[in-house]
Amino acid sequence: MTIDLRTLNRDEYDRWYGRLMLAFGGVPEPPQERQLMDDLTEFDRSIGAWDGAECVGTASAFSYRVAVPGGAFLPAGGVTMVSVAATHRRRGILTSMMRRQLDDVRERGEALAVLTASEPAIYGRFGYGIATRQLAVTVESSRVRIEAPDGTDDVTLRFVDVTEAAERCEAVYARTIGTRPGNLARSPGWERLPLLDPPEERHGGSAMQCVLAERAGEVVGFVRFHIKPDSEWSVPTSRIQVRHISALDPAAYAALWRFLLSVDLTEFVEARNVPVDDPLLSMVSDIRRCAVRMRDSLHVRLVDVGAALEARTYLTPVDVVFEVEDAFCPWNAGRWRLTGDAKGASCERTDDSPELSLSVRELGAAYLGDTSLGALGAAGRVRELRQGALAEASVAFGSAVAPWLQHGF
């Protein structure tokens, strides 16, 4: 079998995209979602694997800037739309596409590659580590109240048209993304993503609704949501499904959640993507009435170890020599001395004795401050070669707030 791996041409796009849809169940996307992907796909970053005239593999990437600890935004390749035909599995096609992608990310000068995985077990072998997590929270409206901070009553709420309020909501998003590592700075076109509301994906819910939180005429937060009507005999059991909620301060956030829990004829409020340290968890009166589940979110791969580790800051002073294993991107392998603090960092090649030994996958998992190096050490995935080095590096790599990815790609 000879597989031709090449950059996607526009006249091949429909066949390429059709292969992608088939790999994910064969159900076509709603027209508005398909149109957005058509508009945002970067053809020079898209790869097709072809067996003659048949497309048997797809992979693409978006050009992103990712928030890292310290507030900087680092250019990254956002790996997406990866698939291999079921008829062509275990023939090296995925590995070939991953090889081509990471080489391209490196050539573009991007220190990171990032992705969200439909199957998390796939990407570890290519050096990706789980770097952020997200919570799904289902709150019993009638059994939980919000313990609101001072100033909550000064926030006013009003319903607005989703489209008319889009620009004001996007301004709130832009002001908050730098406060948490893992968030993405949206380039032109991506502001359309949170507005997608195809009827096919409401599953019986209402059209998307939007409420703005304002103080003294300034928008300080918003929530977009659906209401899914239901009833059990004569008792309403409808639920609110939160699509996006964001606020500039605790009072505005509390006001939005207090509103959600007070909507008539609803029994549950469900938010499927909030940070693992979301303020809601400290505002509710009864955490046991809030069903909480956790899953992986953003996977990070350091493509240039030195540049990536220099780009972020560190909670405490750190001076450590890493012995890095990286069979897939061998230019990263070897010893690196990281020296940094809350003001900045340097990371350079060294011949000094190693103090911590780990693979690039562990560096990716710890990079944004979610998974600690100490936890990875306890799992046997980081080896301490100088006593005390693991604890020092683990604290330094932390983040004051949990990293989070607000939306997928």
Helices and strands as residue ranges (DSSP letters): E 4-7, G 10-12, H 13-23, H 31-40, G 43-45, E 47-51, E 54-67, E 73-84, G 86-88, H 93-107, E 112-116, G 120-126, E 129-130, E 133-140, G 141-143, G 152-154, E 156-160, H 166-176, G 177-179, G 190-195, G 199-201, E 209-215, E 218-228, E 231-232, E 235-236, E 238-247, H 250-260, E 266-274, H 280-283, G 287-289, E 290-296, E 298-302, H 305-311, E 318-325, G 330-332, E 334-340, E 345-349, E 356-359, H 360-366, H 373-378, E 383-384, H 389-396
